[in-house]
Amino acid sequence: MKVRDFMSKDPVTIGPDVQVRVATERMSEWGIRHLPVVDATGRLLGMLTDRDLAHASFMPLLAEHLGGPAARFAAPRVRDVMTWSAITTHPEATLVQAALTMFQRRIGSLPVVEEGRLLGIVTERDIMAMLTQRPETAETSRSRSG
């Protein structure tokens, strides 16, 4: 079983210059925890996760503690809080390889990339759907994963 057969194709993405507040609202609205960050050409730059957003919530306190300009942290952009070095997989990788990578690296998703371009994303939900559901119901879960 290949990643390409189980990944969510055309995942929801966001640009690096969007305000974190907007990204948080979108992730909540769409019910997703992992948001690939791409440039205008669809190249993957990194990932924005719920963990990144949790860390970002402390930015104003850190600025106050360090005596830095609080205005700089008042409206952070995705680029300010995202994970730049995203761990990725290839569409030809096996689902077992992807699951093992996710387990070993303690991450909940893997962007699927070919030649730098984002093709999809495989998440814990995609893997659980494959393991726990019949094939015809797993397809429905893949279209909503996040």
N, C-alpha and C positions, 0 to 999 in steps of 0.2 A: 504494500500500500504506500503510495507516494503522497508527499505533502500536497502536491497540486490537486489531488483528488479530494482533499478534506479541508483545504484552506478556505477562508472567506475571501472571495474575489472582490476586487474594487472596495477595499475597506474605507471607512470614514477616515479622513486625514485632516491635518491642520497645518497651516504655515507657521514659520518661526516668529513672525512679527505680530501675531495675534496676542491680545492681552490674555493673561492667565485667567482672569475673571471670566472671559468669554469662553475659553477652553473648558473651564470647570463647568459652566452652565451647559455646554454642548455635551460633555461626557455624561453629565447627570441626565439630561434630556434623552440621550440615546441609550442610556443604561450600559455604558462601556467603561472599562478600566484601563485600556491601553489604546493610545492614539498615536499612530505614526505621524511624524513630522516630515513633511516633504517640501522641496522647493517648487518653483513654478513649472519645472519640466518633469516632475514626478520622481525625482531622485530622493532616496531616503536620506534624511539628515540625522535622524535620531528618533527617540520615542518619548512621549509624555505619558506618564503613568499616574495612577492614584497615589503612589508613594511620592513621586515628584511633587505633586500638589500638596501633600501633607507636609513635606519639608518646606515648601514655599510659604506655607502659612506662618512660618516662624521668621520670615525675612524682616518684617517691620520691627520685631523685638530685637533681632540681631543688630539691625541698623541703630536702634536706640542704644543698645548696650555698647556698641563700638563707637558711638558718637558720630556716625556717618550721616550723610544727608538722607533723611527719611523719605524725601520726595523721590529719590531714585528707586526706592522699593515700594512706592505707593501703587504703581501700576506696572508690575513686571510683565515682561513679554514671555511667550513660550520659550524663546531661545535662552532666557535667563534661568530657567528651572528644569528644562528637559534633560534627558540622558542623551548625550551626544554619541557615545560609543555603543550603539545598539547591537546586540547579538542577533544575528540573522540566520536564516536557512535558505536553501535553494529548492525550487519546485520539484527537483528530481530526488531530493533526499527522502528517505523512508520516514513514515510517521513515527516509527520506533526511534529513529535517530533524533528526530525533533523532540519527542517526548523525553528522551534521555538528556538532551541538552537542557531542556527546560527544568528538569528535575535537578540536575547537577548544578546549574547556575542559579537555581531558586528564582526563576522568573515565570510569569504567567502567560507570556505570549512570545511569538517569534515572527517578525516581519519576514515575508517571503520575497527575496530579492534576486533579480537576474540582471547582470551587467549594471548594477547600481540602481536600477529602477524597481520601485515597489510594485509587486504583482498581487500581493494578498497578505493575509496574516493568518497564522494558526495559533489558536488559544487553548487554554486548559479546557474550555467548554467544547471545542471541536474534538479534542482527544477523548474527553469523557463521553461525548455523544457517540463517537465511534465504538467505544468500549461497552457502552450500556444500552444502546438502542439498535433496533433493526435498521438496515441500510435505508429503507424508504423514509423512516422518521428522522434519521440523522441529517438528511438533506435539509429539512425544515430548520433544524437547529443551526446548521452552518450559515444559513442566510441571516441569522439574528445574532451571531456570536460577537463577543467583544470582550 
